[in-house]
Amino acid sequence: MAYDSSYQPTPPEKYNQPQCIVDSGRLLFNAKEDSILMFSSKAIALSSISSVNIDTGKFIANADRIDLGLDANEPLLRGNKTADFLNDVLSILEQIGAGFTEAISSPPGSPISSLLTRGPQIQGRLTELKRKVEDLKSKQNFTL
């Protein structure tokens, strides 16, 4: 079973305190009127040879840190913030492209005024975007 490295439960066959073991060909828990609640002071383990399935209208995982995999250390990117960031970068690239299409050097070999004007503006926006990169990473959700 997969556990956080800071805690490994004692296997049932080695546990020397009172415990309840339910063993059967199939178990069904059904709450007709309300909820099924499970609590533990340390861990709740779900394990299956094939799969673990959760079907619901809405799934909420509330934890200080959510790891998708045993050695998860790559933060997930936050969807809306990443989309906004990429749209800003694409906007800047569009401006660069527009500056290139309008660029005419007159007389030949002289500085191109449209690029000289847009260059510092674009550099400022890119510097601002670089400061936002860390904020794109989730502080809570990680993957492999």
Buried (B, 14 or more C-beta within 10 A) or exposed (E): EEEEEEEEBEEEEEEEEEEEEEEEEEEEEEEEEEEEEEEEEEEEEEEEEEEEEEEEEEEEEEEEEBBEEEEBEBBBBBEEBBEEBEEBEEEBEEBBEEBEEEEEEEEEEEEBEBBEEBEEEBEEBEEEBEEEEEEBBBEBBBBE
